[in-house]
Amino acid sequence: MERAGEILGKALRRLDRPEAALAWLSSAWPKIVGESLAMHAQPSRYSSGCLELTVDGKVWQQQIESMQRELFIRVNQAWGANLVRELRFLPDHRGEKRPARAVDNSHTPFIRRQRS
């Protein structure tokens, strides 16, 4: 007996539309990449083999970039055909909080000269 997700995946592949592929990717994403990675990176757009991921930090983007080949294999194997050939990243600005300036490496503080 086939699972509902497998039947749905087959039906969506037959539609051959980017929206169908993105809908499938969004629903299958946690199983494909794992729960912890799925919490920090989500599929946001798909078109012609290019998957755009919304990532909530540079560290997670670097992690995904380092495992890009494995990610392609997992997604394409779950889809049953070559779906993804390229990844692009979009920053996630929703609910973004700036870190404290004391720990923010990208912040250049204003340095005041002391008077003698």
C-alpha positions, 0 to 999 in steps of 0.5 A, spaced: 500 500 500 502 506 498 502 512 502 498 518 501 504 523 500 507 518 495 501 518 491 500 526 491 507 526 489 506 522 483 500 526 481 504 533 482 509 531 478 504 530 472 502 537 473 509 539 471 508 546 474 512 550 478 507 551 483 506 544 484 513 542 485 513 548 490 507 545 494 510 538 494 517 541 496 514 545 502 510 539 505 516 534 504 521 539 506 522 537 513 522 529 511 527 531 506 532 535 510 530 533 517 527 537 522 532 542 525 534 544 518 527 545 516 526 550 522 531 555 519 531 554 511 524 553 508 523 553 500 520 559 498 520 559 490 521 554 485 522 555 477 526 551 472 530 547 476 532 553 481 530 552 488 530 559 492 530 558 500 529 563 505 534 562 510 534 565 517 542 566 518 548 566 514 551 560 519 545 556 516 546 558 509 553 556 509 551 549 512 546 548 506 552 550 501 556 545 504 551 540 503 548 542 497 550 536 493 547 531 498 541 536 498 540 535 491 540 528 491 535 527 497 530 532 493 531 529 487 530 522 489 524 523 493 521 527 487 523 521 483 526 525 477 531 531 477 527 537 480 533 541 483 539 543 480 541 550 483 540 553 490 539 560 491 538 564 498 534 569 500 534 572 507 529 571 512 527 578 515 521 576 519 521 577 526 529 579 525 532 582 531 539 585 531 544 582 536 547 586 541 552 590 539 557 587 544 557 581 540 555 583 533 561 582 529 559 586 523 558 593 527 563 598 527 562 602 534 564 609 534 570 610 538 571 617 541 578 620 543 579 621 550 581 628 551 588 629 555 
